[in-house]
């Protein structure tokens, strides 16, 4: 590329959209000449269960007006709508003493995917509580290959009795199956990707070597992912989130829903008198303990030793009661591999050079994972 054509090239702007239950958080980023990414916009738009799709289109249109060219759009949908889990399958080889060639490698991969798809569809059918025919597996991502228990980069050239593949399955109700293609067609963006929170988390953890239990507390649900041995081990969804804290304030303080939501946000910013903070703290602490119990119940079902570092993010993580009950003794009776540590994970934690107004706000961490 010549000196002059460099300045004529279109800027590689990237739009990241994290569509939640009550808001859409979005970033516009641009790679710079140092190989880093500059954040040009970081903002939030309030939505509801009916308007989120319309508001998403509105955000894309307004961003394209401000920045003439958007090269890539990466987006995630609400966690109760857009689910993921890790699956592992093993098949036996007919001729374990022979070296795996190109043909057998392809056959083994196809066999595992064919075999796993039915079980994955059944799992998600149970999770969504709807028939499998109403679901679409939008992604099957290979996380790990092993032969006779030994990890391998690929199957070709290896010998062994059994082949195991670990897959990340990502699922949507069938009505949303074409959402990526529709966005691409409507807005004319060259590259449109639907990305689950856990996909970005997996790449971050592999690069940073940070094992842990990662907890994203949204409004209607909490997502929990386990990273161990630099691998994504499990992804779970718990139907308990910020709305439960809002409802508790409604009930105990006699507030309307919109007032309770505003009240909760003002409390997290320490805007109240000592007496009001104490009364609010009592309500939220009880709810935090209920949230903790729901998380522990899900983690205990995994029946495995867990990383001892908890990384907490999402808008509701700004409530200090979350960190307090987690640090006290709430997670200590889980089977941990060391002394419990609890950290709020902000966008600035993901990338030290990431500088924008909300860089230290853990509410923006899930959208930053979409990088």
C-alpha positions, 0 to 999 in steps of 0.5 A: 500500500502506498503512502497516499493510498493509506490515507484514502483507505476506509477506517476499520471501525468495529461496532460491538453491541451487547444486547441485554434485557433492559439495555444495549451497551455498545462500543465503536472501536478502531485499530490504530497504527500501534496495533492497539484499539481506540474506543471512539464511542462507549454508550448505553441505550435503555430498551425493553423486551419488545423494543430491543430489536428496533433499538438495535437497528436505530443504534446501528443507523446512528453510528453509521451516520457519525462514522461513514464506514463500519467494517465489522459488527459483533453482537450478543443477545440476552442470555435467556435467549442466547445460550451456550454450553460445553459438550464432550464426546468420544468415539473409538477407532476401528484401526487404532494402530494405523496413523490417522490420515486426511480421510479418517480425520474428516470422517471422525470429525463428521461422526462426532458432530453428527453424534453430538448434535442430537444430544446438544439439541436435547440439552438445549430443549430442556434448558429452554423448555421448548421442543428441539424443532423450535431451536437452531444450533447457530455454532459448534466451535471446536475447543479441544482435541485429544487422542487417548487422553492426550491433547493434540493440535489436530488428529492427522498423523496420530495413532490411538484407540479413542478420539475425544472432542470438546465443543462449544454449542451456541443456540437460539430459538429458530425464529432468530436464526436469520438475525445475523443475515438480516442485519448484514442485508439491512445495513450493508456491513461487510462482516457481521458476527453473532458472538456469545459472551463465553467465546470472547471469554475463552479467547481472553482467558487463553491469552491472559492465562487467567483461570477462574469462575467468571460471573456476569450478572445481568438483569434477568439472569446470571451467566457463569463460566468456568475456565480451567487449564486454559480451557472453557469447561462449562457455561451455565445460566441462572435465572437470577439477576438485577431484576430480583434486587429491583423487585426487593426494593419495590416490595420492601420500600414501597417503590414503583418499578422505574423508581426502584431501578433508579433508586438502585443505581443511585444507591450504587453511586453512594448518593443517599444519607447514612440512614437510607443507605443502611435500610437499603443495604439490609434489603439488598444484602438479603437478596445478595445472599439469595443470589449467592445460594442460587450460584452455589447450587449450580456450581455444586452440580458440576461436581468438580474442583473449581478455580479459586478466583472469582471474576465478577462483572455486569451491571448488577456487580456494581452493588457492593453487597455482591462482592461482600457476600462473595468475599465473606464465606459464601463461596468458601465451602465450594470445592476450590483449588486454593484460597478464595479471591474475588475481583471485579473485572472491568474493561480496563482489566482486559486491556491495559491500554483501553481508555474511555470514560467507562473503562473501569465500569464492570457493566461494560466488560461483557461488551468488551469481550466481543472484541 
